[in-house]
Amino acid sequence: MKADIYNLKNEVVGTMELPARVFEAKWNPELVKQVLEAQVANRRQPWAHVRDRSEVSGGGKKPWRQKGTGRARHGSTRSPIWVGGGKAHGPRNDKDYSQKVNKKMKRVALFAALSRKAKDGEVKVFENLAIEEPKTKALAAALHGILAMKKGAKRYDVLLVSDLTNKNLFRASTNLQKTKAIAADSLNIYDILNHKNLFIDRSVVAAIEKHYQV
């Protein structure tokens, strides 16, 4: 598919052919959902944790003898029914939430998401996304004009895809709300779907196709 090439003043300076395999793939909502859920699950850290009866202190001695006291039988104060005892069926930090998705599924879902955004007009190719200084203000001013935002708006909602050598861009984007700079070989389904606009440096279009080849 053909795409216009823009500069940071939002002026069309040329056109280029985008790889059809990447930007004209069939939309597959079921697969995209599966890969997205797997990525979110694989990031999940099970912080909540309770100690079971084998982890609490004390309880080495039987509280009282088995018979003759008139009280119920107990073998240890570590039992979950005792105050200070272990907890039964509570959350554990050794639980594994990860889901396995193979490389082909990830690639197909990634291309489907990129193609959908391109079809919806949310993908723009830029001649060069490099900025002279790692200044948040400079990047914000450029994005403000490109996205035609209202005065005072600070939420840009854009994913910038560039080369890692473009250090100024990566540094400048860290302080902007809903703005993220990412390398071409780090594209993922979550970041693509989590940002409305996708700005791609012309120099990395070929790198995207090469990195995610069959």
N, C-alpha and C positions, 0 to 999 in steps of 0.2 A: 504494500500500500504506500501511496505517496503522502509525505508529510512536509509541512512548511518548516523552515528553520528560522528561529527567532534570535535576536540579540537581547541583551538585558534591558533595552529600552522598549521591548515588545514590538520591534519592527521586523517584518519578514525580510530576510536577507538571502533566501534561497529555498530549494526544495531537495528532498532526498527520498530514496526508496527504503522503506522499513522492511525488514525480513518478514515474509508472510507467515513463516512457521511460528514466529514469536508474537506477532501483532494481528494475525488473522485466524487465530485458533478458535475452535468451536467452544461455546460457553457450556460448562458442565457444573451446574450448581451443587449437585450431590458430592462430587469429588472435591470441589473447592471447600465445601463445608467440612468434609472429613479431614482434609489436610490442615485447615485452619484450627479445628478442634484439637488435632494431634499436636500442633505446634504450641498451642496455649497449654495443653496438658503437660507437655515435656518441659515447659518452663516452671511448672508448679512446684513449689517447695512446701512440703508438709511440716509447718512449724508447730502446730498443736500437738501436744504430747502429754500423756498421763502415765504414771508409773503403775505397773501391775503388781501383784502380790510378791513377785520374785525380786522386785526392785526397791520396795520400801524397807526401812530399817526396823529392827526389833522382831518380835514374834518367834524367836528361837525356842522359847520354852512354852510348853502347854500352859494356858492360863490357870486352869485348875484341874483337879483329877476328873476322870471320866464319870465316875459314879459317886453317889452319896452326898452331893452338895445341894441337890434340888434345882440346880441351874441347868440350862441347855448345854449340850456337849460342844466344846470348841477345841480346836487343835492349835490355832495360831491367831495372834492379834493382827496378822497381816491379811486376814480374810477381808474381802470387800464389804462385808456387813458390819465391820468394826470401824469406828471413827479413827482415822489415821491409817487405815488399811489401804491395800491396793485398790485401784479402780477397775471394774469389770467392763469390757467392751468399749473403752474410751478411745479417743484418737491417738494414733501412734506416728512418730516422725520417721519410721522406717517404711511407711507405705509407699508403694511405687505407682504413680499415676501415669507414667509414660505410655505412649501409644506408638506403635511401629508403622511407619509409612515408607514405602520404598522410593528410590530416587525417581523412577519413571512417573509415579503418581504425583510427586512433588513438582516435577517439571511440567507435566500436563496441566496441573492446577495453576501453576505460575503463569504459563502462557495464556490460559483461559482468562485469568484475572487481568493480565496486561491487555489482551485483545478487547475485553469488555470495556475497560477504561478508555482505550483508543477509540472504540466505536462510539462511546458516550462523549467524546471530545474533551476528555480529562487528561490527555497526554500531550505534552509539548516538547519538541526537540529544540535545543538551544545550540547556537554556534559555539558558545563557550560559557560555562557557568563560573569561570574563575573571577575572583574579585581581587583588587589590588592589595587590600589590607584585611586582616582578620577582624573586621569591625561589624558588630551586630547591626549597628545603625545603617551601614552601607547596604547590607543585604536586605534589611527590612525595607529600605527605601525602594530598592529594585523590585522586591516582591509586591510591595504596595501598588506600584504602577502596573505591573504585569497582571495582577489579579483584579485591578480596578476596584480596590477596596475603599470604603468610606473613611473619612478623616477620623483618626483616633483609634481605628480598629487595630488590634494587635494579634489576632488569631489567624494565622495565614493558611494553615491546613494544607501543607505541601510536602511531598517527598522529593528530595533532590538526589538524583543519581549521577555520580561523577567518579572521577579517578581519585585514588588515595593521595596522589601527588598534589591535588588541589586542597592543600592544608588550610588555607585561609577560609574556604567555604565551610569546611567541617567545623572549624573553630567558631566562625560567626553564627552558625545555625544552632549552636547548643543553647543559647539564651532566648530563642524565639519559641513562643507557644505553638504547639502543633506543627512544628517544622523540624524535619530531620534530614540529614545528609547521609547517604549510604553508598558504599562501593558497588560497582556493577555485579561483582561475584558474591555479594551478600544479600541480593534481593530475596525477599521472602513474602509469602502470601499475607502474613499479618500486617506488615508495614504497608503493603500495596493497598489493602482493603481499609486500613486505618487512616489513610490520608485521601482526601478527595482529589487533589491535583498531583500529577506525576510529571516532574520536569527532568528531562534526560539530556545530558551533555552529548553532543553529536559524536564525540570521540569514543564513547563507550557503547554505542549501539552494536557495533561488531563484536565487542567483548562479551556482551550479554548473550548473543547468539552462539558464540564460540564456547563460552563457559557452560552453557546449558544444552550442549549438543547431545545427540543420542549416543 
